[in-house]
Amino acid sequence: MCWNKVESQCKMVYSTPFINAEKPLDRKFIIQIIAEEFPDFPRVRIAATVDSCFKLFPTPVSRQKLLHFVQMNLR
């Protein structure tokens, strides 16, 4: 379980350094990537954290900012 693995998977899925919350699949992929790497966290909690990041910051959000936000809120 490592955030570096999550970030590298996000780089493979998203060619741009920014993630746009307007596409439902973008949100779904982020939640799935984090949930697979951290199975101890409930998927609903991960989804709520990702959604709150997209509501708090204007889109598009950088990968690092999104992952840092989720990491800090899941601790």
PDB file of N, CA, C and O in Angstrom, chain B, residues numbered from 101:
ATOM      1  N   MET B 101       0.848  -1.175   0.000  1.00  0.00           N
ATOM      2  CA  MET B 101       0.000   0.000   0.000  1.00  0.00           C
ATOM      3  C   MET B 101       0.892   1.236   0.000  1.00  0.00           C
ATOM      4  O   MET B 101       1.568   1.549   0.980  1.00  0.00           O
ATOM      5  N   CYS B 102       0.865   1.918  -1.128  1.00  0.00           N
ATOM      6  CA  CYS B 102       1.776   3.041  -1.295  1.00  0.00           C
ATOM      7  C   CYS B 102       1.129   4.107  -2.179  1.00  0.00           C
ATOM      8  O   CYS B 102       0.521   3.798  -3.204  1.00  0.00           O
ATOM      9  N   TRP B 103       1.270   5.356  -1.766  1.00  0.00           N
ATOM     10  CA  TRP B 103       0.705   6.452  -2.551  1.00  0.00           C
ATOM     11  C   TRP B 103       1.474   6.651  -3.844  1.00  0.00           C
ATOM     12  O   TRP B 103       0.932   7.178  -4.816  1.00  0.00           O
ATOM     13  N   ASN B 104       2.757   6.226  -3.865  1.00  0.00           N
ATOM     14  CA  ASN B 104       3.525   6.338  -5.111  1.00  0.00           C
ATOM     15  C   ASN B 104       2.937   5.440  -6.192  1.00  0.00           C
ATOM     16  O   ASN B 104       2.940   5.805  -7.368  1.00  0.00           O
ATOM     17  N   LYS B 105       2.436   4.276  -5.811  1.00  0.00           N
ATOM     18  CA  LYS B 105       1.795   3.386  -6.780  1.00  0.00           C
ATOM     19  C   LYS B 105       0.517   4.017  -7.320  1.00  0.00           C
ATOM     20  O   LYS B 105       0.217   3.918  -8.510  1.00  0.00           O
ATOM     21  N   VAL B 106      -0.229   4.664  -6.433  1.00  0.00           N
ATOM     22  CA  VAL B 106      -1.460   5.340  -6.867  1.00  0.00           C
ATOM     23  C   VAL B 106      -1.126   6.445  -7.855  1.00  0.00           C
ATOM     24  O   VAL B 106      -1.792   6.600  -8.878  1.00  0.00           O
ATOM     25  N   GLU B 107      -0.090   7.211  -7.541  1.00  0.00           N
ATOM     26  CA  GLU B 107       0.284   8.308  -8.436  1.00  0.00           C
ATOM     27  C   GLU B 107       0.776   7.782  -9.788  1.00  0.00           C
ATOM     28  O   GLU B 107       0.445   8.355 -10.826  1.00  0.00           O
ATOM     29  N   SER B 108       1.552   6.714  -9.788  1.00  0.00           N
ATOM     30  CA  SER B 108       2.031   6.176 -11.064  1.00  0.00           C
ATOM     31  C   SER B 108       0.885   5.605 -11.897  1.00  0.00           C
ATOM     32  O   SER B 108       0.899   5.721 -13.123  1.00  0.00           O
ATOM     33  N   GLN B 109      -0.102   4.992 -11.252  1.00  0.00           N
ATOM     34  CA  GLN B 109      -1.269   4.502 -11.984  1.00  0.00           C
ATOM     35  C   GLN B 109      -2.087   5.660 -12.547  1.00  0.00           C
ATOM     36  O   GLN B 109      -2.624   5.565 -13.650  1.00  0.00           O
ATOM     37  N   CYS B 110      -2.181   6.745 -11.795  1.00  0.00           N
ATOM     38  CA  CYS B 110      -2.895   7.934 -12.288  1.00  0.00           C
ATOM     39  C   CYS B 110      -2.177   8.522 -13.494  1.00  0.00           C
ATOM     40  O   CYS B 110      -2.822   8.995 -14.430  1.00  0.00           O
ATOM     41  N   LYS B 111      -0.849   8.496 -13.481  1.00  0.00           N
ATOM     42  CA  LYS B 111      -0.085   9.001 -14.626  1.00  0.00           C
ATOM     43  C   LYS B 111      -0.350   8.160 -15.866  1.00  0.00           C
ATOM     44  O   LYS B 111      -0.425   8.683 -16.977  1.00  0.00           O
ATOM     45  N   MET B 112      -0.494   6.840 -15.667  1.00  0.00           N
ATOM     46  CA  MET B 112      -0.757   5.968 -16.808  1.00  0.00           C
ATOM     47  C   MET B 112      -2.161   6.197 -17.375  1.00  0.00           C
ATOM     48  O   MET B 112      -2.352   6.170 -18.591  1.00  0.00           O
ATOM     49  N   VAL B 113      -3.148   6.425 -16.491  1.00  0.00           N
ATOM     50  CA  VAL B 113      -4.535   6.604 -16.931  1.00  0.00           C
ATOM     51  C   VAL B 113      -4.762   7.989 -17.529  1.00  0.00           C
ATOM     52  O   VAL B 113      -5.429   8.135 -18.553  1.00  0.00           O
ATOM     53  N   TYR B 114      -4.194   9.007 -16.872  1.00  0.00           N
ATOM     54  CA  TYR B 114      -4.413  10.394 -17.294  1.00  0.00           C
ATOM     55  C   TYR B 114      -3.139  10.926 -17.937  1.00  0.00           C
ATOM     56  O   TYR B 114      -2.111  11.049 -17.271  1.00  0.00           O
ATOM     57  N   SER B 115      -3.200  11.235 -19.191  1.00  0.00           N
ATOM     58  CA  SER B 115      -2.013  11.712 -19.904  1.00  0.00           C
ATOM     59  C   SER B 115      -1.657  13.147 -19.514  1.00  0.00           C
ATOM     60  O   SER B 115      -0.497  13.547 -19.615  1.00  0.00           O
ATOM     61  N   THR B 116      -2.636  13.913 -19.076  1.00  0.00           N
ATOM     62  CA  THR B 116      -2.382  15.301 -18.672  1.00  0.00           C
ATOM     63  C   THR B 116      -2.161  15.355 -17.160  1.00  0.00           C
ATOM     64  O   THR B 116      -2.632  14.473 -16.442  1.00  0.00           O
ATOM     65  N   PRO B 117      -1.458  16.366 -16.669  1.00  0.00           N
ATOM     66  CA  PRO B 117      -1.228  16.467 -15.223  1.00  0.00           C
ATOM     67  C   PRO B 117      -2.443  16.945 -14.433  1.00  0.00           C
ATOM     68  O   PRO B 117      -2.386  17.049 -13.208  1.00  0.00           O
ATOM     69  N   PHE B 118      -3.543  17.235 -15.130  1.00  0.00           N
ATOM     70  CA  PHE B 118      -4.744  17.709 -14.459  1.00  0.00           C
ATOM     71  C   PHE B 118      -5.892  16.722 -14.655  1.00  0.00           C
ATOM     72  O   PHE B 118      -6.001  16.067 -15.692  1.00  0.00           O
ATOM     73  N   ILE B 119      -6.740  16.633 -13.640  1.00  0.00           N
ATOM     74  CA  ILE B 119      -7.901  15.751 -13.677  1.00  0.00           C
ATOM     75  C   ILE B 119      -9.146  16.621 -13.702  1.00  0.00           C
ATOM     76  O   ILE B 119      -9.313  17.516 -12.873  1.00  0.00           O
ATOM     77  N   ASN B 120     -10.006  16.347 -14.652  1.00  0.00           N
ATOM     78  CA  ASN B 120     -11.227  17.117 -14.815  1.00  0.00           C
ATOM     79  C   ASN B 120     -12.392  16.337 -14.213  1.00  0.00           C
ATOM     80  O   ASN B 120     -12.622  15.184 -14.579  1.00  0.00           O
ATOM     81  N   ALA B 121     -13.111  16.943 -13.315  1.00  0.00           N
ATOM     82  CA  ALA B 121     -14.208  16.259 -12.621  1.00  0.00           C
ATOM     83  C   ALA B 121     -15.486  16.215 -13.438  1.00  0.00           C
ATOM     84  O   ALA B 121     -16.476  15.626 -13.004  1.00  0.00           O
ATOM     85  N   GLU B 122     -15.484  16.827 -14.611  1.00  0.00           N
ATOM     86  CA  GLU B 122     -16.702  16.857 -15.416  1.00  0.00           C
ATOM     87  C   GLU B 122     -17.038  15.503 -16.020  1.00  0.00           C
ATOM     88  O   GLU B 122     -18.201  15.231 -16.318  1.00  0.00           O
ATOM     89  N   LYS B 123     -16.043  14.658 -16.202  1.00  0.00           N
ATOM     90  CA  LYS B 123     -16.282  13.329 -16.766  1.00  0.00           C
ATOM     91  C   LYS B 123     -16.478  12.328 -15.621  1.00  0.00           C
ATOM     92  O   LYS B 123     -15.599  12.207 -14.768  1.00  0.00           O
ATOM     93  N   PRO B 124     -17.594  11.618 -15.578  1.00  0.00           N
ATOM     94  CA  PRO B 124     -17.849  10.669 -14.488  1.00  0.00           C
ATOM     95  C   PRO B 124     -16.822   9.534 -14.423  1.00  0.00           C
ATOM     96  O   PRO B 124     -16.534   9.013 -13.346  1.00  0.00           O
ATOM     97  N   LEU B 125     -16.272   9.155 -15.584  1.00  0.00           N
ATOM     98  CA  LEU B 125     -15.289   8.074 -15.578  1.00  0.00           C
ATOM     99  C   LEU B 125     -13.990   8.484 -14.897  1.00  0.00           C
ATOM    100  O   LEU B 125     -13.324   7.647 -14.288  1.00  0.00           O
ATOM    101  N   ASP B 126     -13.618   9.766 -14.992  1.00  0.00           N
ATOM    102  CA  ASP B 126     -12.413  10.228 -14.306  1.00  0.00           C
ATOM    103  C   ASP B 126     -12.546  10.019 -12.806  1.00  0.00           C
ATOM    104  O   ASP B 126     -11.634   9.514 -12.152  1.00  0.00           O
ATOM    105  N   ARG B 127     -13.676  10.409 -12.280  1.00  0.00           N
ATOM    106  CA  ARG B 127     -13.944  10.249 -10.850  1.00  0.00           C
ATOM    107  C   ARG B 127     -13.935   8.768 -10.475  1.00  0.00           C
ATOM    108  O   ARG B 127     -13.365   8.383  -9.454  1.00  0.00           O
ATOM    109  N   LYS B 128     -14.563   7.952 -11.297  1.00  0.00           N
ATOM    110  CA  LYS B 128     -14.657   6.525 -11.021  1.00  0.00           C
ATOM    111  C   LYS B 128     -13.276   5.870 -11.017  1.00  0.00           C
ATOM    112  O   LYS B 128     -12.982   5.054 -10.144  1.00  0.00           O
ATOM    113  N   PHE B 129     -12.431   6.221 -11.983  1.00  0.00           N
ATOM    114  CA  PHE B 129     -11.091   5.640 -12.052  1.00  0.00           C
ATOM    115  C   PHE B 129     -10.248   6.017 -10.837  1.00  0.00           C
ATOM    116  O   PHE B 129      -9.538   5.175 -10.286  1.00  0.00           O
ATOM    117  N   ILE B 130     -10.324   7.275 -10.420  1.00  0.00           N
ATOM    118  CA  ILE B 130      -9.554   7.713  -9.242  1.00  0.00           C
ATOM    119  C   ILE B 130      -9.979   6.917  -8.018  1.00  0.00           C
ATOM    120  O   ILE B 130      -9.135   6.416  -7.275  1.00  0.00           O
ATOM    121  N   ILE B 131     -11.270   6.801  -7.807  1.00  0.00           N
ATOM    122  CA  ILE B 131     -11.790   6.068  -6.648  1.00  0.00           C
ATOM    123  C   ILE B 131     -11.363   4.605  -6.721  1.00  0.00           C
ATOM    124  O   ILE B 131     -10.964   4.027  -5.710  1.00  0.00           O
ATOM    125  N   GLN B 132     -11.442   4.014  -7.887  1.00  0.00           N
ATOM    126  CA  GLN B 132     -11.072   2.612  -8.046  1.00  0.00           C
ATOM    127  C   GLN B 132      -9.577   2.394  -7.795  1.00  0.00           C
ATOM    128  O   GLN B 132      -9.198   1.426  -7.136  1.00  0.00           O
ATOM    129  N   ILE B 133      -8.736   3.276  -8.307  1.00  0.00           N
ATOM    130  CA  ILE B 133      -7.293   3.150  -8.113  1.00  0.00           C
ATOM    131  C   ILE B 133      -6.940   3.226  -6.631  1.00  0.00           C
ATOM    132  O   ILE B 133      -6.145   2.426  -6.138  1.00  0.00           O
ATOM    133  N   ILE B 134      -7.528   4.184  -5.925  1.00  0.00           N
ATOM    134  CA  ILE B 134      -7.238   4.340  -4.496  1.00  0.00           C
ATOM    135  C   ILE B 134      -7.794   3.166  -3.701  1.00  0.00           C
ATOM    136  O   ILE B 134      -7.132   2.666  -2.792  1.00  0.00           O
ATOM    137  N   ALA B 135      -8.998   2.725  -4.035  1.00  0.00           N
ATOM    138  CA  ALA B 135      -9.626   1.616  -3.307  1.00  0.00           C
ATOM    139  C   ALA B 135      -8.855   0.306  -3.492  1.00  0.00           C
ATOM    140  O   ALA B 135      -8.762  -0.491  -2.559  1.00  0.00           O
ATOM    141  N   GLU B 136      -8.308   0.080  -4.674  1.00  0.00           N
ATOM    142  CA  GLU B 136      -7.533  -1.136  -4.902  1.00  0.00           C
ATOM    143  C   GLU B 136      -6.223  -1.113  -4.132  1.00  0.00           C
ATOM    144  O   GLU B 136      -5.769  -2.152  -3.650  1.00  0.00           O
ATOM    145  N   GLU B 137      -5.616   0.048  -4.012  1.00  0.00           N
ATOM    146  CA  GLU B 137      -4.338   0.142  -3.305  1.00  0.00           C
ATOM    147  C   GLU B 137      -4.526   0.164  -1.786  1.00  0.00           C
ATOM    148  O   GLU B 137      -3.663  -0.307  -1.045  1.00  0.00           O
ATOM    149  N   PHE B 138      -5.641   0.706  -1.330  1.00  0.00           N
ATOM    150  CA  PHE B 138      -5.923   0.804   0.106  1.00  0.00           C
ATOM    151  C   PHE B 138      -7.269   0.150   0.417  1.00  0.00           C
ATOM    152  O   PHE B 138      -8.263   0.852   0.607  1.00  0.00           O
ATOM    153  N   PRO B 139      -7.318  -1.184   0.472  1.00  0.00           N
ATOM    154  CA  PRO B 139      -8.596  -1.876   0.700  1.00  0.00           C
ATOM    155  C   PRO B 139      -9.162  -1.692   2.110  1.00  0.00           C
ATOM    156  O   PRO B 139     -10.325  -2.017   2.350  1.00  0.00           O
ATOM    157  N   ASP B 140      -8.360  -1.176   3.043  1.00  0.00           N
ATOM    158  CA  ASP B 140      -8.847  -0.960   4.409  1.00  0.00           C
ATOM    159  C   ASP B 140      -9.835   0.198   4.500  1.00  0.00           C
ATOM    160  O   ASP B 140     -10.666   0.236   5.407  1.00  0.00           O
ATOM    161  N   PHE B 141      -9.747   1.137   3.568  1.00  0.00           N
ATOM    162  CA  PHE B 141     -10.658   2.277   3.573  1.00  0.00           C
ATOM    163  C   PHE B 141     -11.930   1.925   2.813  1.00  0.00           C
ATOM    164  O   PHE B 141     -11.856   1.356   1.724  1.00  0.00           O
ATOM    165  N   PRO B 142     -13.088   2.251   3.363  1.00  0.00           N
ATOM    166  CA  PRO B 142     -14.342   1.995   2.633  1.00  0.00           C
ATOM    167  C   PRO B 142     -14.406   2.840   1.358  1.00  0.00           C
ATOM    168  O   PRO B 142     -13.998   4.001   1.351  1.00  0.00           O
ATOM    169  N   ARG B 143     -14.911   2.255   0.305  1.00  0.00           N
ATOM    170  CA  ARG B 143     -15.010   2.934  -0.989  1.00  0.00           C
ATOM    171  C   ARG B 143     -15.894   4.181  -0.892  1.00  0.00           C
ATOM    172  O   ARG B 143     -15.663   5.161  -1.601  1.00  0.00           O
ATOM    173  N   VAL B 144     -16.891   4.147  -0.031  1.00  0.00           N
ATOM    174  CA  VAL B 144     -17.783   5.300   0.135  1.00  0.00           C
ATOM    175  C   VAL B 144     -17.008   6.475   0.727  1.00  0.00           C
ATOM    176  O   VAL B 144     -17.214   7.624   0.337  1.00  0.00           O
ATOM    177  N   ARG B 145     -16.122   6.180   1.665  1.00  0.00           N
ATOM    178  CA  ARG B 145     -15.320   7.248   2.279  1.00  0.00           C
ATOM    179  C   ARG B 145     -14.350   7.843   1.255  1.00  0.00           C
ATOM    180  O   ARG B 145     -14.153   9.058   1.211  1.00  0.00           O
ATOM    181  N   ILE B 146     -13.755   6.990   0.444  1.00  0.00           N
ATOM    182  CA  ILE B 146     -12.848   7.468  -0.601  1.00  0.00           C
ATOM    183  C   ILE B 146     -13.617   8.342  -1.591  1.00  0.00           C
ATOM    184  O   ILE B 146     -13.145   9.411  -1.976  1.00  0.00           O
ATOM    185  N   ALA B 147     -14.799   7.887  -2.001  1.00  0.00           N
ATOM    186  CA  ALA B 147     -15.620   8.645  -2.956  1.00  0.00           C
ATOM    187  C   ALA B 147     -16.021   9.998  -2.370  1.00  0.00           C
ATOM    188  O   ALA B 147     -15.989  11.008  -3.074  1.00  0.00           O
ATOM    189  N   ALA B 148     -16.391  10.029  -1.114  1.00  0.00           N
ATOM    190  CA  ALA B 148     -16.778  11.291  -0.475  1.00  0.00           C
ATOM    191  C   ALA B 148     -15.601  12.261  -0.411  1.00  0.00           C
ATOM    192  O   ALA B 148     -15.774  13.466  -0.595  1.00  0.00           O
ATOM    193  N   THR B 149     -14.410  11.736  -0.150  1.00  0.00           N
ATOM    194  CA  THR B 149     -13.222  12.583  -0.083  1.00  0.00           C
ATOM    195  C   THR B 149     -12.861  13.139  -1.460  1.00  0.00           C
ATOM    196  O   THR B 149     -12.523  14.316  -1.587  1.00  0.00           O
ATOM    197  N   VAL B 150     -12.930  12.303  -2.476  1.00  0.00           N
ATOM    198  CA  VAL B 150     -12.645  12.752  -3.844  1.00  0.00           C
ATOM    199  C   VAL B 150     -13.668  13.813  -4.269  1.00  0.00           C
ATOM    200  O   VAL B 150     -13.305  14.828  -4.862  1.00  0.00           O
ATOM    201  N   ASP B 151     -14.929  13.573  -3.966  1.00  0.00           N
ATOM    202  CA  ASP B 151     -15.975  14.541  -4.316  1.00  0.00           C
ATOM    203  C   ASP B 151     -15.775  15.875  -3.600  1.00  0.00           C
ATOM    204  O   ASP B 151     -15.965  16.935  -4.196  1.00  0.00           O
ATOM    205  N   SER B 152     -15.394  15.823  -2.330  1.00  0.00           N
ATOM    206  CA  SER B 152     -15.180  17.076  -1.600  1.00  0.00           C
ATOM    207  C   SER B 152     -13.986  17.843  -2.163  1.00  0.00           C
ATOM    208  O   SER B 152     -13.980  19.074  -2.144  1.00  0.00           O
ATOM    209  N   CYS B 153     -12.981  17.135  -2.661  1.00  0.00           N
ATOM    210  CA  CYS B 153     -11.848  17.816  -3.294  1.00  0.00           C
ATOM    211  C   CYS B 153     -12.292  18.524  -4.567  1.00  0.00           C
ATOM    212  O   CYS B 153     -11.913  19.669  -4.815  1.00  0.00           O
ATOM    213  N   PHE B 154     -13.097  17.834  -5.372  1.00  0.00           N
ATOM    214  CA  PHE B 154     -13.574  18.451  -6.609  1.00  0.00           C
ATOM    215  C   PHE B 154     -14.506  19.628  -6.335  1.00  0.00           C
ATOM    216  O   PHE B 154     -14.561  20.564  -7.133  1.00  0.00           O
ATOM    217  N   LYS B 155     -15.234  19.599  -5.228  1.00  0.00           N
ATOM    218  CA  LYS B 155     -16.108  20.721  -4.880  1.00  0.00           C
ATOM    219  C   LYS B 155     -15.314  21.896  -4.324  1.00  0.00           C
ATOM    220  O   LYS B 155     -15.656  23.056  -4.553  1.00  0.00           O
ATOM    221  N   LEU B 156     -14.247  21.580  -3.589  1.00  0.00           N
ATOM    222  CA  LEU B 156     -13.460  22.611  -2.923  1.00  0.00           C
ATOM    223  C   LEU B 156     -12.558  23.371  -3.891  1.00  0.00           C
ATOM    224  O   LEU B 156     -12.449  24.595  -3.816  1.00  0.00           O
ATOM    225  N   PHE B 157     -11.918  22.647  -4.790  1.00  0.00           N
ATOM    226  CA  PHE B 157     -10.981  23.256  -5.737  1.00  0.00           C
ATOM    227  C   PHE B 157     -11.626  23.342  -7.123  1.00  0.00           C
ATOM    228  O   PHE B 157     -12.360  22.442  -7.530  1.00  0.00           O
ATOM    229  N   PRO B 158     -11.349  24.419  -7.832  1.00  0.00           N
ATOM    230  CA  PRO B 158     -11.901  24.526  -9.192  1.00  0.00           C
ATOM    231  C   PRO B 158     -11.252  23.490 -10.114  1.00  0.00           C
ATOM    232  O   PRO B 158     -10.068  23.178  -9.987  1.00  0.00           O
ATOM    233  N   THR B 159     -12.042  22.974 -11.028  1.00  0.00           N
ATOM    234  CA  THR B 159     -11.498  21.985 -11.961  1.00  0.00           C
ATOM    235  C   THR B 159     -10.811  22.694 -13.114  1.00  0.00           C
ATOM    236  O   THR B 159     -11.207  23.814 -13.433  1.00  0.00           O
ATOM    237  N   PRO B 160      -9.855  22.143 -13.728  1.00  0.00           N
ATOM    238  CA  PRO B 160      -9.231  20.863 -13.436  1.00  0.00           C
ATOM    239  C   PRO B 160      -8.269  20.943 -12.248  1.00  0.00           C
ATOM    240  O   PRO B 160      -7.660  21.982 -11.992  1.00  0.00           O
ATOM    241  N   VAL B 161      -8.149  19.837 -11.538  1.00  0.00           N
ATOM    242  CA  VAL B 161      -7.300  19.740 -10.353  1.00  0.00           C
ATOM    243  C   VAL B 161      -6.044  18.954 -10.730  1.00  0.00           C
ATOM    244  O   VAL B 161      -6.117  17.966 -11.460  1.00  0.00           O
ATOM    245  N   SER B 162      -4.904  19.398 -10.231  1.00  0.00           N
ATOM    246  CA  SER B 162      -3.676  18.652 -10.517  1.00  0.00           C
ATOM    247  C   SER B 162      -3.701  17.319  -9.773  1.00  0.00           C
ATOM    248  O   SER B 162      -4.314  17.196  -8.713  1.00  0.00           O
ATOM    249  N   ARG B 163      -3.028  16.330 -10.345  1.00  0.00           N
ATOM    250  CA  ARG B 163      -2.980  15.001  -9.727  1.00  0.00           C
ATOM    251  C   ARG B 163      -2.404  15.059  -8.322  1.00  0.00           C
ATOM    252  O   ARG B 163      -2.939  14.444  -7.399  1.00  0.00           O
ATOM    253  N   GLN B 164      -1.299  15.807  -8.160  1.00  0.00           N
ATOM    254  CA  GLN B 164      -0.657  15.883  -6.859  1.00  0.00           C
ATOM    255  C   GLN B 164      -1.576  16.510  -5.815  1.00  0.00           C
ATOM    256  O   GLN B 164      -1.648  16.034  -4.681  1.00  0.00           O
ATOM    257  N   LYS B 165      -2.271  17.562  -6.192  1.00  0.00           N
ATOM    258  CA  LYS B 165      -3.170  18.237  -5.247  1.00  0.00           C
ATOM    259  C   LYS B 165      -4.306  17.305  -4.830  1.00  0.00           C
ATOM    260  O   LYS B 165      -4.647  17.232  -3.650  1.00  0.00           O
ATOM    261  N   LEU B 166      -4.887  16.597  -5.787  1.00  0.00           N
ATOM    262  CA  LEU B 166      -5.977  15.670  -5.494  1.00  0.00           C
ATOM    263  C   LEU B 166      -5.502  14.538  -4.586  1.00  0.00           C
ATOM    264  O   LEU B 166      -6.143  14.239  -3.579  1.00  0.00           O
ATOM    265  N   LEU B 167      -4.394  13.916  -4.935  1.00  0.00           N
ATOM    266  CA  LEU B 167      -3.893  12.790  -4.135  1.00  0.00           C
ATOM    267  C   LEU B 167      -3.457  13.240  -2.745  1.00  0.00           C
ATOM    268  O   LEU B 167      -3.665  12.522  -1.767  1.00  0.00           O
ATOM    269  N   HIS B 168      -2.856  14.419  -2.652  1.00  0.00           N
ATOM    270  CA  HIS B 168      -2.456  14.944  -1.343  1.00  0.00           C
ATOM    271  C   HIS B 168      -3.690  15.213  -0.483  1.00  0.00           C
ATOM    272  O   HIS B 168      -3.706  14.884   0.703  1.00  0.00           O
ATOM    273  N   PHE B 169      -4.715  15.804  -1.074  1.00  0.00           N
ATOM    274  CA  PHE B 169      -5.953  16.088  -0.352  1.00  0.00           C
ATOM    275  C   PHE B 169      -6.592  14.798   0.168  1.00  0.00           C
ATOM    276  O   PHE B 169      -6.999  14.718   1.326  1.00  0.00           O
ATOM    277  N   VAL B 170      -6.672  13.804  -0.696  1.00  0.00           N
ATOM    278  CA  VAL B 170      -7.277  12.517  -0.299  1.00  0.00           C
ATOM    279  C   VAL B 170      -6.432  11.863   0.780  1.00  0.00           C
ATOM    280  O   VAL B 170      -6.967  11.343   1.759  1.00  0.00           O
ATOM    281  N   GLN B 171      -5.140  11.886   0.612  1.00  0.00           N
ATOM    282  CA  GLN B 171      -4.232  11.280   1.595  1.00  0.00           C
ATOM    283  C   GLN B 171      -4.392  11.931   2.972  1.00  0.00           C
ATOM    284  O   GLN B 171      -4.461  11.232   3.983  1.00  0.00           O
ATOM    285  N   MET B 172      -4.452  13.241   3.013  1.00  0.00           N
ATOM    286  CA  MET B 172      -4.573  13.943   4.297  1.00  0.00           C
ATOM    287  C   MET B 172      -5.930  13.683   4.951  1.00  0.00           C
ATOM    288  O   MET B 172      -6.014  13.596   6.176  1.00  0.00           O
ATOM    289  N   ASN B 173      -6.980  13.561   4.162  1.00  0.00           N
ATOM    290  CA  ASN B 173      -8.309  13.369   4.720  1.00  0.00           C
ATOM    291  C   ASN B 173      -8.599  11.923   5.102  1.00  0.00           C
ATOM    292  O   ASN B 173      -9.505  11.672   5.897  1.00  0.00           O
ATOM    293  N   LEU B 174      -7.865  10.980   4.563  1.00  0.00           N
ATOM    294  CA  LEU B 174      -8.090   9.581   4.914  1.00  0.00           C
ATOM    295  C   LEU B 174      -7.285   9.148   6.127  1.00  0.00           C
ATOM    296  O   LEU B 174      -7.517   8.064   6.662  1.00  0.00           O
ATOM    297  N   ARG B 175      -6.364   9.954   6.561  1.00  0.00           N
ATOM    298  CA  ARG B 175      -5.562   9.588   7.745  1.00  0.00           C
ATOM    299  C   ARG B 175      -6.342   9.736   9.001  1.00  0.00           C
ATOM    300  O   ARG B 175      -5.823   9.471  10.085  1.00  0.00           O
TER     301      ARG B 175
END
